[in-house]
């Protein structure tokens, strides 16, 4: 018996073709950025145990992986590096022959302007204490001394071929300071994807394995408190005023509300970083047969896009493009 119903929304869900036709949100390959790790001194790529399917690359293997990712259609590559030697001020991060700068040159030589080459502008991978900046005698991070180090890093990365620098240390004034340094050095065309709302999250654990972080303690004095939202909007506005070309929310899934509020607040592109813990949770659950891995990948990426992110950094970038195809 048919009941007289004035509206039947299910009509638009009857087939896969119908659902595809009326989909409100779409993830495009060009929206996706692949983060990649390179470790100095490796003879061959090394699997990261807490991030199944992700490796620490050699300089040779990162070139091949970059070429494959570009061929797949990714929108960009975000590069991180693990040095052989660390010190208190992260000297390897500003060394023109440091591993990150060599990686940037290698990838730029391989793919050039075929994709957007991004670099992490932070000291944490290069310091022997694992913090994102220079420390004072009392062990706290010296904001202004750190900015000077970021300026040096910015020049080194711009020289090496990065299109977008990613200031991620959550130091006050980092975007404005780096912008002035770049402009004064003639790098007006080098942009910034600012980690504007970066939270002190429990979900970074696998990433710290990937970069072999030396951190003891936490970063709660400079990364944001996960209880706060208005603070994120203030940080974002400041970064845009200081010259950020894109702004980022990190992590992604626990902060969908922040992504939406940021996207409504600013008129620059908004990125979201689907971080290591988000990736590893899905991979672990899928390995145990608890969830469908491929469906979970597409669902999580779509949720970030639906929330307002126009750029998504994800370790599944190449896998997702295959699934989208």
Phi and psi restraints in degrees (value plus and minus 20) as a CYANA .aco file:
   2 UNK   PHI    -109.8   -69.8
   2 UNK   PSI     108.5   148.5
   3 UNK   PHI    -108.5   -68.5
   3 UNK   PSI     120.7   160.7
   4 UNK   PHI     -95.5   -55.5
   4 UNK   PSI      79.2   119.2
   5 UNK   PHI    -133.0   -93.0
   5 UNK   PSI     107.1   147.1
   6 UNK   PHI     -89.2   -49.2
   6 UNK   PSI     -47.1    -7.1
   7 UNK   PHI    -150.5  -110.5
   7 UNK   PSI     114.6   154.6
   8 UNK   PHI    -152.2  -112.2
   8 UNK   PSI      62.0   102.0
   9 UNK   PHI     -77.7   -37.7
   9 UNK   PSI     -42.7    -2.7
  10 UNK   PHI     -85.0   -45.0
  10 UNK   PSI     -37.9     2.1
  11 UNK   PHI     -77.2   -37.2
  11 UNK   PSI     -52.0   -12.0
  12 UNK   PHI    -107.2   -67.2
  12 UNK   PSI      -9.2    30.8
  13 UNK   PHI    -143.6  -103.6
  13 UNK   PSI     -10.2    29.8
  14 UNK   PHI     -88.2   -48.2
  14 UNK   PSI     -54.5   -14.5
  15 UNK   PHI    -155.8  -115.8
  15 UNK   PSI     143.7   183.7
  16 UNK   PHI     -81.0   -41.0
  16 UNK   PSI     -58.8   -18.8
  17 UNK   PHI     -83.9   -43.9
  17 UNK   PSI     -60.2   -20.2
  18 UNK   PHI     -86.4   -46.4
  18 UNK   PSI     -64.4   -24.4
  19 UNK   PHI     -82.4   -42.4
  19 UNK   PSI     -58.5   -18.5
  20 UNK   PHI     -85.2   -45.2
  20 UNK   PSI     -59.8   -19.8
  21 UNK   PHI     -81.8   -41.8
  21 UNK   PSI     -59.0   -19.0
  22 UNK   PHI    -124.7   -84.7
  22 UNK   PSI      -9.8    30.2
  23 UNK   PHI     -78.3   -38.3
  23 UNK   PSI     110.8   150.8
  24 UNK   PHI    -103.5   -63.5
  24 UNK   PSI     -45.7    -5.7
  25 UNK   PHI    -149.0  -109.0
  25 UNK   PSI     112.7   152.7
  26 UNK   PHI    -149.8  -109.8
  26 UNK   PSI     119.5   159.5
  27 UNK   PHI    -118.9   -78.9
  27 UNK   PSI     106.5   146.5
  28 UNK   PHI    -128.2   -88.2
  28 UNK   PSI     125.1   165.1
  29 UNK   PHI     -71.3   -31.3
  29 UNK   PSI     -57.1   -17.1
  30 UNK   PHI     -88.5   -48.5
  30 UNK   PSI     -31.3     8.7
  31 UNK   PHI     -98.5   -58.5
  31 UNK   PSI     -35.5     4.5
  32 UNK   PHI    -120.9   -80.9
  32 UNK   PSI     116.1   156.1
  33 UNK   PHI    -138.4   -98.4
  33 UNK   PSI     112.2   152.2
  34 UNK   PHI    -118.1   -78.1
  34 UNK   PSI      95.5   135.5
  35 UNK   PHI     -95.8   -55.8
  35 UNK   PSI     121.2   161.2
  36 UNK   PHI    -158.0  -118.0
  36 UNK   PSI     124.6   164.6
  37 UNK   PHI    -133.9   -93.9
  37 UNK   PSI     118.0   158.0
  38 UNK   PHI    -145.8  -105.8
  38 UNK   PSI     111.1   151.1
  39 UNK   PHI    -132.1   -92.1
  39 UNK   PSI     108.8   148.8
  40 UNK   PHI     -86.4   -46.4
  40 UNK   PSI     115.3   155.3
  41 UNK   PHI      70.0   110.0
  41 UNK   PSI     -22.7    17.3
  42 UNK   PHI     -93.5   -53.5
  42 UNK   PSI     124.0   164.0
  43 UNK   PHI    -112.1   -72.1
  43 UNK   PSI     -45.3    -5.3
  44 UNK   PHI    -172.4  -132.4
  44 UNK   PSI     140.3   180.3
  45 UNK   PHI     -76.8   -36.8
  45 UNK   PSI     122.1   162.1
  46 UNK   PHI    -136.8   -96.8
  46 UNK   PSI     100.7   140.7
  47 UNK   PHI     -81.3   -41.3
  47 UNK   PSI     126.0   166.0
  48 UNK   PHI    -119.1   -79.1
  48 UNK   PSI      93.1   133.1
  49 UNK   PHI     -78.2   -38.2
  49 UNK   PSI     -58.9   -18.9
  50 UNK   PHI    -104.4   -64.4
  50 UNK   PSI     -21.7    18.3
  51 UNK   PHI    -151.8  -111.8
  51 UNK   PSI      55.8    95.8
  52 UNK   PHI     -73.0   -33.0
  52 UNK   PSI     110.0   150.0
  53 UNK   PHI      73.0   113.0
  53 UNK   PSI     -29.1    10.9
  54 UNK   PHI    -129.2   -89.2
  54 UNK   PSI     123.4   163.4
  55 UNK   PHI    -150.0  -110.0
  55 UNK   PSI     140.5   180.5
  56 UNK   PHI    -106.5   -66.5
  56 UNK   PSI     101.9   141.9
  57 UNK   PHI    -106.9   -66.9
  57 UNK   PSI     140.6   180.6
  58 UNK   PHI    -111.0   -71.0
  58 UNK   PSI     150.7   190.7
  59 UNK   PHI     -82.7   -42.7
  59 UNK   PSI     -54.8   -14.8
  60 UNK   PHI     -91.2   -51.2
  60 UNK   PSI     -64.4   -24.4
  61 UNK   PHI     -92.8   -52.8
  61 UNK   PSI     -48.0    -8.0
  62 UNK   PHI     -89.1   -49.1
  62 UNK   PSI     -52.0   -12.0
  63 UNK   PHI     -83.3   -43.3
  63 UNK   PSI     -65.7   -25.7
  64 UNK   PHI     -84.2   -44.2
  64 UNK   PSI     -64.3   -24.3
  65 UNK   PHI     -86.6   -46.6
  65 UNK   PSI     -56.4   -16.4
  66 UNK   PHI     -84.3   -44.3
  66 UNK   PSI     -64.0   -24.0
  67 UNK   PHI     -81.3   -41.3
  67 UNK   PSI     -62.4   -22.4
  68 UNK   PHI     -85.9   -45.9
  68 UNK   PSI     -60.5   -20.5
  69 UNK   PHI     -86.1   -46.1
  69 UNK   PSI     -60.5   -20.5
  70 UNK   PHI     -85.6   -45.6
  70 UNK   PSI     -61.2   -21.2
  71 UNK   PHI     -82.2   -42.2
  71 UNK   PSI     -53.8   -13.8
  72 UNK   PHI     -90.1   -50.1
  72 UNK   PSI     -47.1    -7.1
  73 UNK   PHI      94.0   134.0
  73 UNK   PSI      -3.9    36.1
  74 UNK   PHI     -80.6   -40.6
  74 UNK   PSI     134.3   174.3
  75 UNK   PHI    -101.0   -61.0
  75 UNK   PSI     -43.8    -3.8
  76 UNK   PHI    -191.4  -151.4
  76 UNK   PSI     152.8   192.8
  77 UNK   PHI    -149.1  -109.1
  77 UNK   PSI     109.6   149.6
  78 UNK   PHI    -127.4   -87.4
  78 UNK   PSI     101.4   141.4
  79 UNK   PHI    -125.8   -85.8
  79 UNK   PSI     113.3   153.3
  80 UNK   PHI    -144.3  -104.3
  80 UNK   PSI     134.7   174.7
  81 UNK   PHI    -159.0  -119.0
  81 UNK   PSI     130.2   170.2
  82 UNK   PHI    -139.1   -99.1
  82 UNK   PSI      91.1   131.1
  83 UNK   PHI    -102.1   -62.1
  83 UNK   PSI     140.6   180.6
  84 UNK   PHI     -94.0   -54.0
  84 UNK   PSI     -53.1   -13.1
  85 UNK   PHI    -147.0  -107.0
  85 UNK   PSI     115.1   155.1
  86 UNK   PHI    -140.8  -100.8
  86 UNK   PSI     135.9   175.9
  87 UNK   PHI    -165.7  -125.7
  87 UNK   PSI    -196.3  -156.3
  88 UNK   PHI     -87.2   -47.2
  88 UNK   PSI     -46.8    -6.8
  89 UNK   PHI    -129.4   -89.4
  89 UNK   PSI     -15.5    24.5
  90 UNK   PHI      46.7    86.7
  90 UNK   PSI      27.7    67.7
  91 UNK   PHI     -76.7   -36.7
  91 UNK   PSI     -53.9   -13.9
  92 UNK   PHI     -83.6   -43.6
  92 UNK   PSI     -42.6    -2.6
  93 UNK   PHI     -92.6   -52.6
  93 UNK   PSI     -42.1    -2.1
  94 UNK   PHI    -131.1   -91.1
  94 UNK   PSI     -27.8    12.2
  95 UNK   PHI     -85.6   -45.6
  95 UNK   PSI     104.1   144.1
  96 UNK   PHI     -80.7   -40.7
  96 UNK   PSI     -41.6    -1.6
  97 UNK   PHI    -126.8   -86.8
  97 UNK   PSI      -2.8    37.2
  98 UNK   PHI     -88.1   -48.1
  98 UNK   PSI     143.0   183.0
  99 UNK   PHI     -82.7   -42.7
  99 UNK   PSI     -55.9   -15.9
 100 UNK   PHI     -88.6   -48.6
 100 UNK   PSI     -60.6   -20.6
 101 UNK   PHI     -87.0   -47.0
 101 UNK   PSI     -58.3   -18.3
 102 UNK   PHI     -85.8   -45.8
 102 UNK   PSI     -57.3   -17.3
 103 UNK   PHI     -83.6   -43.6
 103 UNK   PSI     -65.7   -25.7
 104 UNK   PHI     -79.1   -39.1
 104 UNK   PSI     -63.8   -23.8
 105 UNK   PHI     -84.9   -44.9
 105 UNK   PSI     -59.5   -19.5
 106 UNK   PHI     -84.9   -44.9
 106 UNK   PSI     -65.4   -25.4
 107 UNK   PHI     -89.1   -49.1
 107 UNK   PSI     -60.2   -20.2
 108 UNK   PHI     -82.6   -42.6
 108 UNK   PSI     -57.8   -17.8
 109 UNK   PHI     -86.9   -46.9
 109 UNK   PSI     -53.6   -13.6
 110 UNK   PHI     -98.2   -58.2
 110 UNK   PSI     -64.8   -24.8
 111 UNK   PHI    -139.7   -99.7
 111 UNK   PSI     -32.4     7.6
 112 UNK   PHI      34.2    74.2
 112 UNK   PSI    -147.3  -107.3
 113 UNK   PHI    -115.1   -75.1
 113 UNK   PSI      -4.7    35.3
 114 UNK   PHI     -90.1   -50.1
 114 UNK   PSI     -41.7    -1.7
 115 UNK   PHI    -162.3  -122.3
 115 UNK   PSI     157.3   197.3
 116 UNK   PHI    -116.0   -76.0
 116 UNK   PSI      98.2   138.2
 117 UNK   PHI    -112.9   -72.9
 117 UNK   PSI     100.9   140.9
 118 UNK   PHI    -136.4   -96.4
 118 UNK   PSI     130.7   170.7
 119 UNK   PHI    -154.6  -114.6
 119 UNK   PSI     121.2   161.2
 120 UNK   PHI     -93.6   -53.6
 120 UNK   PSI      99.9   139.9
 121 UNK   PHI    -123.5   -83.5
 121 UNK   PSI      66.6   106.6
 122 UNK   PHI    -179.5  -139.5
 122 UNK   PSI     136.7   176.7
 123 UNK   PHI    -115.2   -75.2
 123 UNK   PSI     -29.0    11.0
 124 UNK   PHI     -81.6   -41.6
 124 UNK   PSI     -52.9   -12.9
 125 UNK   PHI     -92.4   -52.4
 125 UNK   PSI     -36.3     3.7
 126 UNK   PHI    -131.1   -91.1
 126 UNK   PSI     -27.8    12.2
 127 UNK   PHI    -114.7   -74.7
 127 UNK   PSI     130.0   170.0
 128 UNK   PHI    -101.2   -61.2
 128 UNK   PSI     -24.0    16.0
 129 UNK   PHI    -128.4   -88.4
 129 UNK   PSI     -30.2     9.8
 130 UNK   PHI      61.8   101.8
 130 UNK   PSI     -18.8    21.2
 131 UNK   PHI    -103.3   -63.3
 131 UNK   PSI     145.4   185.4
 132 UNK   PHI    -105.0   -65.0
 132 UNK   PSI     -12.6    27.4
 133 UNK   PHI    -176.3  -136.3
 133 UNK   PSI    -193.3  -153.3
 134 UNK   PHI    -100.1   -60.1
 134 UNK   PSI     119.6   159.6
 135 UNK   PHI    -116.8   -76.8
 135 UNK   PSI     125.8   165.8
 136 UNK   PHI     -99.8   -59.8
 136 UNK   PSI     154.0   194.0
 137 UNK   PHI     -80.8   -40.8
 137 UNK   PSI     -48.2    -8.2
 138 UNK   PHI    -106.6   -66.6
 138 UNK   PSI     -16.0    24.0
 139 UNK   PHI      69.5   109.5
 139 UNK   PSI     -22.6    17.4
 140 UNK   PHI    -106.3   -66.3
 140 UNK   PSI     140.4   180.4
 141 UNK   PHI    -100.5   -60.5
 141 UNK   PSI     109.1   149.1
 142 UNK   PHI    -106.4   -66.4
 142 UNK   PSI      83.1   123.1
 143 UNK   PHI     -75.8   -35.8
 143 UNK   PSI     -72.9   -32.9
 144 UNK   PHI     -93.9   -53.9
 144 UNK   PSI     -55.3   -15.3
 145 UNK   PHI     -85.8   -45.8
 145 UNK   PSI     -53.0   -13.0
 146 UNK   PHI     -87.1   -47.1
 146 UNK   PSI     -58.1   -18.1
 147 UNK   PHI     -78.7   -38.7
 147 UNK   PSI     -59.2   -19.2
 148 UNK   PHI     -82.9   -42.9
 148 UNK   PSI     -59.1   -19.1
 149 UNK   PHI     -86.5   -46.5
 149 UNK   PSI     -59.7   -19.7
 150 UNK   PHI     -82.7   -42.7
 150 UNK   PSI     -57.9   -17.9
 151 UNK   PHI     -80.2   -40.2
 151 UNK   PSI     -63.7   -23.7
 152 UNK   PHI     -84.2   -44.2
 152 UNK   PSI     -61.2   -21.2
 153 UNK   PHI     -82.6   -42.6
 153 UNK   PSI     -60.3   -20.3
 154 UNK   PHI     -80.6   -40.6
 154 UNK   PSI     -64.5   -24.5
 155 UNK   PHI     -83.7   -43.7
 155 UNK   PSI     -63.7   -23.7
 156 UNK   PHI     -81.6   -41.6
 156 UNK   PSI     -61.1   -21.1
 157 UNK   PHI     -93.9   -53.9
 157 UNK   PSI     -57.8   -17.8
 158 UNK   PHI     -85.2   -45.2
 158 UNK   PSI     -63.0   -23.0
 159 UNK   PHI     -79.4   -39.4
 159 UNK   PSI     -55.6   -15.6
 160 UNK   PHI     -98.2   -58.2
 160 UNK   PSI     -31.4     8.6
 161 UNK   PHI      97.2   137.2
 161 UNK   PSI     -11.8    28.2
 162 UNK   PHI     -88.7   -48.7
 162 UNK   PSI     117.6   157.6
 163 UNK   PHI    -105.3   -65.3
 163 UNK   PSI     -58.4   -18.4
 164 UNK   PHI    -149.1  -109.1
 164 UNK   PSI     110.5   150.5
 165 UNK   PHI    -117.8   -77.8
 165 UNK   PSI     123.2   163.2
 166 UNK   PHI    -133.9   -93.9
 166 UNK   PSI      61.2   101.2
 167 UNK   PHI     -81.6   -41.6
 167 UNK   PSI      94.4   134.4
 168 UNK   PHI    -143.3  -103.3
 168 UNK   PSI     -13.9    26.1
 169 UNK   PHI    -103.9   -63.9
 169 UNK   PSI     -28.0    12.0
 170 UNK   PHI      39.0    79.0
 170 UNK   PSI      16.7    56.7
 171 UNK   PHI    -104.7   -64.7
 171 UNK   PSI     121.4   161.4
 172 UNK   PHI     -82.1   -42.1
 172 UNK   PSI     112.0   152.0
 173 UNK   PHI      59.0    99.0
 173 UNK   PSI     -11.1    28.9
 174 UNK   PHI     -84.9   -44.9
 174 UNK   PSI     -57.6   -17.6
 175 UNK   PHI     -88.8   -48.8
 175 UNK   PSI     -66.8   -26.8
 176 UNK   PHI     -83.8   -43.8
 176 UNK   PSI     -60.5   -20.5
 177 UNK   PHI     -85.4   -45.4
 177 UNK   PSI     -67.9   -27.9
 178 UNK   PHI     -83.7   -43.7
 178 UNK   PSI     -59.4   -19.4
 179 UNK   PHI     -79.8   -39.8
 179 UNK   PSI     -63.3   -23.3
 180 UNK   PHI     -84.6   -44.6
 180 UNK   PSI     -62.2   -22.2
 181 UNK   PHI     -83.2   -43.2
 181 UNK   PSI     -65.0   -25.0
 182 UNK   PHI     -82.2   -42.2
 182 UNK   PSI     -66.2   -26.2
 183 UNK   PHI     -83.8   -43.8
 183 UNK   PSI     -62.4   -22.4
 184 UNK   PHI     -84.7   -44.7
 184 UNK   PSI     -47.9    -7.9
 185 UNK   PHI    -111.5   -71.5
 185 UNK   PSI     -16.9    23.1
 186 UNK   PHI      69.5   109.5
 186 UNK   PSI      -6.6    33.4
 187 UNK   PHI    -124.2   -84.2
 187 UNK   PSI      30.0    70.0
 188 UNK   PHI     -83.1   -43.1
 188 UNK   PSI     -45.7    -5.7
 189 UNK   PHI    -108.6   -68.6
 189 UNK   PSI     -25.9    14.1
 190 UNK   PHI    -100.8   -60.8
 190 UNK   PSI     101.9   141.9
 191 UNK   PHI    -115.9   -75.9
 191 UNK   PSI     159.0   199.0
 192 UNK   PHI    -153.3  -113.3
 192 UNK   PSI     110.0   150.0
 193 UNK   PHI    -125.4   -85.4
 193 UNK   PSI      77.4   117.4
 194 UNK   PHI    -102.3   -62.3
 194 UNK   PSI     109.3   149.3
 195 UNK   PHI     -97.0   -57.0
 195 UNK   PSI      61.6   101.6
 196 UNK   PHI    -100.8   -60.8
 196 UNK   PSI     -59.6   -19.6
 197 UNK   PHI    -140.2  -100.2
 197 UNK   PSI      61.8   101.8
 198 UNK   PHI    -129.1   -89.1
 198 UNK   PSI      97.0   137.0
 199 UNK   PHI    -113.4   -73.4
 199 UNK   PSI     129.5   169.5
 200 UNK   PHI     -96.2   -56.2
 200 UNK   PSI      71.0   111.0
 201 UNK   PHI    -129.5   -89.5
 201 UNK   PSI     133.1   173.1
 202 UNK   PHI     -98.9   -58.9
 202 UNK   PSI     -26.6    13.4
 203 UNK   PHI    -111.3   -71.3
 203 UNK   PSI     -13.3    26.7
 204 UNK   PHI    -107.2   -67.2
 204 UNK   PSI     -25.1    14.9
 205 UNK   PHI     -68.7   -28.7
 205 UNK   PSI     -73.4   -33.4
 206 UNK   PHI     -82.5   -42.5
 206 UNK   PSI     -54.3   -14.3
 207 UNK   PHI     -80.8   -40.8
 207 UNK   PSI     -59.4   -19.4
 208 UNK   PHI     -86.2   -46.2
 208 UNK   PSI     -49.6    -9.6
 209 UNK   PHI     -85.5   -45.5
 209 UNK   PSI     -63.1   -23.1
 210 UNK   PHI     -82.0   -42.0
 210 UNK   PSI     -57.1   -17.1
 211 UNK   PHI    -120.6   -80.6
 211 UNK   PSI     -14.4    25.6
 212 UNK   PHI      33.1    73.1
 212 UNK   PSI      30.5    70.5
 213 UNK   PHI     -78.9   -38.9
 213 UNK   PSI     121.6   161.6
 214 UNK   PHI    -116.7   -76.7
 214 UNK   PSI      -9.8    30.2
 215 UNK   PHI     -86.0   -46.0
 215 UNK   PSI     111.2   151.2
 216 UNK   PHI    -137.7   -97.7
 216 UNK   PSI     109.7   149.7
 217 UNK   PHI      78.1   118.1
 217 UNK   PSI    -164.3  -124.3
 218 UNK   PHI    -164.8  -124.8
 218 UNK   PSI    -199.1  -159.1
 219 UNK   PHI    -139.5   -99.5
 219 UNK   PSI      10.7    50.7
 220 UNK   PHI     -90.0   -50.0
 220 UNK   PSI     -36.2     3.8
 221 UNK   PHI    -101.0   -61.0
 221 UNK   PSI     -30.2     9.8
 222 UNK   PHI    -151.3  -111.3
 222 UNK   PSI     -48.5    -8.5
 223 UNK   PHI    -101.9   -61.9
 223 UNK   PSI     139.4   179.4
 224 UNK   PHI     -96.6   -56.6
 224 UNK   PSI     132.0   172.0
 225 UNK   PHI     -95.8   -55.8
 225 UNK   PSI     108.9   148.9
 226 UNK   PHI     -86.8   -46.8
 226 UNK   PSI     -29.0    11.0
 227 UNK   PHI     -99.7   -59.7
 227 UNK   PSI     -31.6     8.4
 228 UNK   PHI    -128.0   -88.0
 228 UNK   PSI     118.4   158.4
 229 UNK   PHI    -137.7   -97.7
 229 UNK   PSI     -64.8   -24.8
 230 UNK   PHI     -79.6   -39.6
 230 UNK   PSI     -58.0   -18.0
 231 UNK   PHI     -78.1   -38.1
 231 UNK   PSI     -58.2   -18.2
 232 UNK   PHI     -82.9   -42.9
 232 UNK   PSI     -61.3   -21.3
 233 UNK   PHI     -84.3   -44.3
 233 UNK   PSI     -58.2   -18.2
 234 UNK   PHI     -84.0   -44.0
 234 UNK   PSI     -64.1   -24.1
 235 UNK   PHI     -81.7   -41.7
 235 UNK   PSI     -62.6   -22.6
 236 UNK   PHI     -83.9   -43.9
 236 UNK   PSI     -66.7   -26.7
 237 UNK   PHI     -79.4   -39.4
 237 UNK   PSI     -62.2   -22.2
 238 UNK   PHI     -81.0   -41.0
 238 UNK   PSI     -63.9   -23.9
 239 UNK   PHI     -84.7   -44.7
 239 UNK   PSI     -59.2   -19.2
 240 UNK   PHI     -85.6   -45.6
 240 UNK   PSI     -62.7   -22.7
 241 UNK   PHI     -81.8   -41.8
 241 UNK   PSI     -52.2   -12.2
 242 UNK   PHI    -104.2   -64.2
 242 UNK   PSI     -25.7    14.3
 243 UNK   PHI      95.7   135.7
 243 UNK   PSI      -5.9    34.1
 244 UNK   PHI     -84.4   -44.4
 244 UNK   PSI     115.5   155.5
 245 UNK   PHI    -107.4   -67.4
 245 UNK   PSI     -52.8   -12.8
 246 UNK   PHI    -156.1  -116.1
 246 UNK   PSI     135.0   175.0
 247 UNK   PHI    -141.3  -101.3
 247 UNK   PSI     133.8   173.8
 248 UNK   PHI    -150.1  -110.1
 248 UNK   PSI     125.3   165.3
 249 UNK   PHI    -130.5   -90.5
 249 UNK   PSI     112.8   152.8
 250 UNK   PHI    -167.5  -127.5
 250 UNK   PSI     108.7   148.7
 251 UNK   PHI     -86.5   -46.5
 251 UNK   PSI    -193.7  -153.7
 252 UNK   PHI    -119.8   -79.8
 252 UNK   PSI     -91.2   -51.2
 253 UNK   PHI     -79.9   -39.9
 253 UNK   PSI     -60.0   -20.0
 254 UNK   PHI     -92.0   -52.0
 254 UNK   PSI     -24.7    15.3
 255 UNK   PHI    -148.9  -108.9
 255 UNK   PSI      14.6    54.6
 256 UNK   PHI     -80.5   -40.5
 256 UNK   PSI     -55.6   -15.6
 257 UNK   PHI     -85.5   -45.5
 257 UNK   PSI     -55.4   -15.4
 258 UNK   PHI     -88.5   -48.5
 258 UNK   PSI     -62.4   -22.4
 259 UNK   PHI     -77.0   -37.0
 259 UNK   PSI     -65.7   -25.7
 260 UNK   PHI     -82.8   -42.8
 260 UNK   PSI     -63.4   -23.4
 261 UNK   PHI     -88.7   -48.7
 261 UNK   PSI     -57.4   -17.4
 262 UNK   PHI     -86.6   -46.6
 262 UNK   PSI     -64.2   -24.2
 263 UNK   PHI     -80.7   -40.7
 263 UNK   PSI     -51.9   -11.9
 264 UNK   PHI     -98.8   -58.8
 264 UNK   PSI     -36.8     3.2
 265 UNK   PHI    -111.0   -71.0
 265 UNK   PSI     -53.9   -13.9
 266 UNK   PHI    -140.8  -100.8
 266 UNK   PSI     143.1   183.1
 267 UNK   PHI    -134.0   -94.0
 267 UNK   PSI       5.3    45.3
 268 UNK   PHI    -131.9   -91.9
 268 UNK   PSI     140.3   180.3
 269 UNK   PHI     -78.9   -38.9
 269 UNK   PSI     123.4   163.4
 270 UNK   PHI    -130.7   -90.7
 270 UNK   PSI     106.5   146.5
 271 UNK   PHI    -127.1   -87.1
 271 UNK   PSI     134.4   174.4
 272 UNK   PHI    -149.8  -109.8
 272 UNK   PSI     119.8   159.8
 273 UNK   PHI    -126.6   -86.6
 273 UNK   PSI      91.6   131.6
 274 UNK   PHI    -101.2   -61.2
 274 UNK   PSI      79.2   119.2
 275 UNK   PHI    -104.1   -64.1
 275 UNK   PSI     158.2   198.2
 276 UNK   PHI     -76.3   -36.3
 276 UNK   PSI     -62.0   -22.0
 277 UNK   PHI     -85.5   -45.5
 277 UNK   PSI     -56.2   -16.2
 278 UNK   PHI     -84.2   -44.2
 278 UNK   PSI     -65.6   -25.6
 279 UNK   PHI     -79.7   -39.7
 279 UNK   PSI     -70.2   -30.2
 280 UNK   PHI     -88.6   -48.6
 280 UNK   PSI     -53.1   -13.1
 281 UNK   PHI     -81.4   -41.4
 281 UNK   PSI     -66.0   -26.0
 282 UNK   PHI     -85.4   -45.4
 282 UNK   PSI     -64.9   -24.9
 283 UNK   PHI     -81.3   -41.3
 283 UNK   PSI     -61.1   -21.1
 284 UNK   PHI     -87.2   -47.2
 284 UNK   PSI     -63.5   -23.5
 285 UNK   PHI     -85.1   -45.1
 285 UNK   PSI     -59.6   -19.6
 286 UNK   PHI     -87.0   -47.0
 286 UNK   PSI     -58.9   -18.9
 287 UNK   PHI     -82.7   -42.7
 287 UNK   PSI     -48.1    -8.1
 288 UNK   PHI    -109.9   -69.9
 288 UNK   PSI     -18.3    21.7
 289 UNK   PHI      56.8    96.8
 289 UNK   PSI      -3.4    36.6
 290 UNK   PHI    -106.3   -66.3
 290 UNK   PSI     -45.8    -5.8
 291 UNK   PHI    -160.0  -120.0
 291 UNK   PSI     143.9   183.9
 292 UNK   PHI    -106.4   -66.4
 292 UNK   PSI      92.7   132.7
 293 UNK   PHI     -79.2   -39.2
 293 UNK   PSI     -69.1   -29.1
 294 UNK   PHI     -86.8   -46.8
 294 UNK   PSI     -61.4   -21.4
 295 UNK   PHI     -84.8   -44.8
 295 UNK   PSI     -58.4   -18.4
 296 UNK   PHI     -86.3   -46.3
 296 UNK   PSI     -59.1   -19.1
 297 UNK   PHI     -78.9   -38.9
 297 UNK   PSI     -72.1   -32.1
 298 UNK   PHI     -87.4   -47.4
 298 UNK   PSI     -56.0   -16.0
 299 UNK   PHI     -86.8   -46.8
 299 UNK   PSI     -63.6   -23.6
 300 UNK   PHI     -87.0   -47.0
 300 UNK   PSI     -62.0   -22.0
 301 UNK   PHI     -84.6   -44.6
 301 UNK   PSI     -60.3   -20.3
 302 UNK   PHI     -84.6   -44.6
 302 UNK   PSI     -56.7   -16.7
 303 UNK   PHI     -84.6   -44.6
 303 UNK   PSI     -57.6   -17.6
 304 UNK   PHI     -87.3   -47.3
 304 UNK   PSI     -60.8   -20.8
 305 UNK   PHI     -87.0   -47.0
 305 UNK   PSI     -62.3   -22.3
 306 UNK   PHI     -83.5   -43.5
 306 UNK   PSI     -55.1   -15.1
 307 UNK   PHI     -87.7   -47.7
 307 UNK   PSI     -42.3    -2.3
 308 UNK   PHI     111.6   151.6
 308 UNK   PSI     -20.0    20.0
 309 UNK   PHI     -97.1   -57.1
 309 UNK   PSI     106.1   146.1
 310 UNK   PHI    -114.8   -74.8
 310 UNK   PSI     -32.9     7.1
 311 UNK   PHI    -151.8  -111.8
 311 UNK   PSI     114.7   154.7
 312 UNK   PHI    -148.9  -108.9
 312 UNK   PSI     101.9   141.9
 313 UNK   PHI    -108.4   -68.4
 313 UNK   PSI     103.3   143.3
 314 UNK   PHI    -171.4  -131.4
 314 UNK   PSI     120.3   160.3
 315 UNK   PHI     -92.1   -52.1
 315 UNK   PSI     -30.1     9.9
 316 UNK   PHI    -115.0   -75.0
 316 UNK   PSI      -7.5    32.5
 317 UNK   PHI     -70.7   -30.7
 317 UNK   PSI     -71.3   -31.3
 318 UNK   PHI     -91.0   -51.0
 318 UNK   PSI     -62.8   -22.8
 319 UNK   PHI     -78.6   -38.6
 319 UNK   PSI     -64.0   -24.0
 320 UNK   PHI     -83.8   -43.8
 320 UNK   PSI     -59.9   -19.9
 321 UNK   PHI     -81.3   -41.3
 321 UNK   PSI     -60.2   -20.2
 322 UNK   PHI     -81.8   -41.8
 322 UNK   PSI     -61.4   -21.4
 323 UNK   PHI     -89.5   -49.5
 323 UNK   PSI     -53.7   -13.7
 324 UNK   PHI     -91.3   -51.3
 324 UNK   PSI     -46.8    -6.8
